Amino acid sequence: MARPVYIVRHGNTFDKGDTVTRVGARTDLP
């Protein structure tokens, strides 16, 4: 569930690159 969450959150920045996805995943995990 965490995967789709970060995608939606960083959907706008997702087009920037793979780094964004990694950052979002880390923010979701406390």
C-alpha positions in Angstrom: 0.0 0.0 0.0 2.9 2.3 0.7 4.0 2.1 -3.0 0.8 3.6 -4.5 0.7 6.2 -1.7 4.0 7.8 -2.5 3.3 7.6 -6.2 0.1 9.7 -5.8 1.9 12.1 -3.4 4.9 12.7 -5.7 2.9 12.1 -8.9 3.8 15.6 -10.0 7.4 15.3 -9.2 7.5 11.6 -10.2 8.3 12.8 -13.8 11.5 14.4 -12.4 13.2 11.0 -11.9 13.7 7.9 -9.8 15.1 9.9 -6.9 11.7 11.3 -6.1 10.2 7.9 -5.6 12.9 6.9 -3.2 12.4 10.1 -1.1 8.7 9.6 -1.0 9.0 6.0 0.1 11.3 7.0 3.0 8.9 9.7 4.1 6.0 7.2 4.2 8.1 4.9 6.4 8.5 6.4 9.9 
